Amino acid sequence: MAFSNGGITMIVTVTLNPSVDEEYLLDEIVLGSWSRANSTLRMPGGRGINVALMLTQLGYSAVAMGFLAGFNGEYIRDALRRANVTTNFVHIQGETRTNVYLSLKNPDEGTSIYEKGPLVDDEARKRFLMNYKRMINRASAVVIGGSLPAGMPKETYKELSLMAKEAGLPVYIDAYGSPFLMALETQPRMAKVPDTQIEHLAGRPVDSLEAYVEAAHKVHEMGIPWGVVSYQVYGDVFATSHGTYLAKMTRDKTQAFLFTARDALVTGMVIADAEGMDTEDSIRFSMACAIESSTHVDRNVKGRVSIESYLDKVMLEKLD
């Protein structure tokens, strides 16, 4: 489904609880002792923000929306503008959270620490909804991602998805908990299931490939064209109207930074839809985006040519 609005493709990304992400690259973590970082990065973070940055790097127009607060909020706004991402945030009291990522050479051993973030009051929520309604009337698609900040009703993602769908826009969602499950009722274009919800959706322990497939099927059977579930570390299950697929990355030593691989996958799905790719090409392209993003520590993709160089590293198996 190629999409555009008046010939211009503009994607709205929603990150209601953004962060300043501080990432430390270490050889090892020694508990109870000092651990020295080989390098550090500081950058804007949050699922929707990451997607907006990657879309912009690949030549698409993206608008980042949500809430910002304090010094960290000013940093995020300025960094996004320097990266040519249009911003439309509501500024609130408090301080935007800081998240810390500890990245090791073995990506299976990395860890992260998340702060809660500031409280959103009712007046700020109303201002955001007013801005959002105005922006979706000019947009081609909406990406909703991440956690809800304190003060936002659990129905928020459902409400935002309904508003976008009423405006005729495809919605891509990658969120958590009951807000994510409630948003599924609106039948978004794509839903990326968080690891914490796989067992709930599958209705069984997550102890085999069948459980991941069942969770993806459950999402697809709700009327959602793309039900996507992460499988182990380097794979995803895609439930679609053209069948169910297991896609895996060919793992090599250059893949060491997986924190934003799922955001790159969502970015790839949005672009695949914007360009009208078929089912298998969409999967291969989105997985290639994830692979490319995992080869470097920053939150970037290095460009279309670099992504396409990884297409042959995607192993695709049709399961039904």
N, C-alpha and C positions, 0 to 999 in steps of 0.2 A: 504494500500500500504506500505509494509515493505520496507525500503530503507537503503542502505549502499553503501560505496564506497570501494571496495577491502576488504570487510569484516569489515571495521572500520567505525562507524558512527561518523562523525564530522560535527557539525552544526556551520555555520558562522552566527554571529549576527551583524547587522549594527545599530549603534547609532551615527548618524552624529552630534547631538547636545547634548552630555551627560551633566551630572551635578553632583555636590556634593549635596546630599540631606541631609538637616538637619531637623529632625523630633522632635517635642516637644509634649509630652503627657500632657494634662491639664485637670483639672476638668471642667473649664469653661474659657471663654474669656470675660473679662470685658473691653468694649470699653472706651477709655479715662482714663484708669487706668492701674496699673501693673497687669500682669497675671503671676503667678508662675508655672513653669513646674515641674511635678512630676518626669519626666525622659526625657532624650534627646538621640538621636542617630545621628550619622554622618556616611554616607556610600556613595559608588558610586551609581549613578542613571542614569535613562534613560531606555526606553522600552527594547531595545536590550540587554543592560547590565544586567537588571534584569532577562531577560530570560536566558542569559548565566550563571549567577550565579545559577539559579534554575536547569538548565540542569546539571551543574557540580555537584551540590549537589545530584542529582539523578543518578549519575554514567555515564553521557554522556560527550563526549569531545566537548567543545565549544570554539570558537575563537571570541573575541570581537574586532570589528573594528569601526573606526570613526575618529574623530579629538579630540585632547587634547591640552590644552594650560595652561601655567603658573603653579603656585603652586598647584592649584586644579587638574590640569591634572596629575601632578606627583603623587598626592595622589591617584587618581583613578587607575592609572596604577599599583602602588605598592599594593593597596588593592586587586585588581583583581588577581594579581600574587600570593599573599598570599592565596587567595581562590582557587588556582589551575586553574584559567581561563587563557587560552593563550591570549595574547594581540597582536594586530597588528594595532596600531594607528599612524596617521600622526600628528606630533607636529607642532603647528602653533603659531603665535604671539597672545598676549592678555592673557585672563584668562578664563578658563572654568567656566561656570555659576554656581551659587548656587541657589538651589530651597529650599524653606522653607515650611514645612507641619505642620499644627497645628491640632493635633489629639485629639478629645474629646471622652468621653465614649460613646456618641451617635454618630455612624459613619456618620449619615446623617448631622451632624452639623460641621464636620471638614472642613477646608479650606486650600488653598495652595497659594503660591506666586512664580511665575516663572520669572527668569531673561531671557534676550534674548540670551546671549552667544556671543562668539567672531566671527569676520568676517573671512570667509574662502576665500583666494585668489585663482586665477586660477592655480598657480603652485601647491599649496597644493591639489587642487581638482584633478589634473592630477596624482599626486603621489598616492592619495588614489585609483583612478581607476586602476592604474597599480598594486597596491597591491591586490585589490579586484579581479581582473582578475586572478591573480596567485592563490589566496586562493580558489576560487570557483572550480578550477580544481582539488582540493584535498578534496572538501567537499561533504557532502551528502544532505544538505538542507541549505536554507538561511532564516533567520528571519530579517525583516526590520521593524524598529519601531521608533516612536517619530516624533519630528518636524525637519524641515530643518533649519540649521544655515544661517545667513546672508551670501550672496555671492554664495550660491548654487542654480542652476537653478531649477525651479519648476518641470522640467521633470526628475529630478535626480532619484526618486524612480522608475519611469517607465524604465529608462535606466538600473538601477541595476537589476530590475526584469527580463528584457529581457536578460541581460547577463547571469543571473543564469539559466533561462529557456533554453537558447541556449546550456548551459553546461549540460542540462538534469536534473536540480535540482528542487525540489518543493520549492515554495516560500510562506512564511507566512508574511502577512503585517498588521501592526497596526499603522496607521499614521493619518495625519490630512489634511484637506483642499484640495486644488486643486492638490497638489502632490500625495495625496492618491487617488483621483478620477482618475487621469491620470494613475496611476499604475494599476488600475483595468482593463485597456485596455489590459494588458499583460496576463490576466487570471491566476493570482497566484493560488496556491493550497488552500489558506485560506485568507479571508479578514475580519478583525475585524473592523466593522464600528464605527467611533467615534460618540459620541452623537450629535456633531454639524452637522453631515451630514445625520442624519436619516430622517429629514423632506425633504431634497433635494432629497434623493433617493426614499422615499416613494411617493413624489409628493402630499403630504397632511399634514395637521397639525398632530403633534404627540400627539394625544389625546385619543388613544385607542390601544389595543393590535394589531388590524388590521394594524395600521400604522407601527409598528415594523416588523410585518410579511411581509408587502409589501416591506419594505426596504431590508430585508434579501432576499426575492424573487428576487428583482431587481439585487442584486449582483450575486445571483446564476444563473440567466438567462443570465448573461454576459459570462457564461462558466466557472465560478469559483465554484469548487466542494463544498466548505464550505463558505457560507455567514453567518456571525455571528453578531448579534446585541444585545447590552445590553438592557435588559427589566427591567425598574425601578431599584431598588438597588440590588436585590438579584436574578436576573434571566437573562437568555439569550435566544434568538431565534436563532435556527440553521436551515438554509435552505440547504438541501442536495439532492442528487439524489435519496435517499431512503425516502424522505418525509421531512416535516417541523416539528420541535420539539420545544416545550417550556420547558426549564429546569430551575428549581428553587432550591435554597438552602433552606433547613430547617433552619430557623433563630434561633439562641440561643444566650445567653448572652456572649459566648466566642468570637463571631464574632464582632470585634470592629475596625479593621484596614484594610480598603479596598483599599488603594492607589495602591497596586501592585496585586490585585486580578485578573485584566485583563491580566497582564503579566504571572501570574501563569496559567491562562486558556490557553494562547497561548503555554506556555511550555507543558502543558498537551496534546494539540493537536499535537504538534511535536512528542512527545513521543508515542502517540497513533498511529500515522502514522508509525513511525519507527518500532513499534512492531506489525503492521498489525492488530490492533483492528478493529472490525466492527463498524458500525455507532453508534449504541446506547451505546456500551461500550466506544467508543471514547468520546462521550458527557459526560457520567457519570464520566470518569476519568478526563477529563479536568475541569469539574465543581468541582470535589473533590479536585483537585489541588488548585482551587480558594478558596474554603471553608477553606482548611488547612492553606493557606497563610494568611487568614483574622483573624486567631485566635491568632496571635502574632505580635508584633509591628515591629520586624526586617524584612528584605527583604529575608528571607529564607523559604525553606520548610524543614520540620523536617525529611523527609525520606519517602520511598515508603510505609512502614507499616503505618505510620501516615496518609498519603494520602488515602490509601485504607480503613482506618477506617471510612472515611467520605462518602464512596460510597453510603451507605444506607440513607444518608441525602439528596441525589439528587432526586428531584421529577421530573419525566420525562413524558411529555404528547405529544403524536403525534397529530398534528393539521390537517394533511391531508395525 
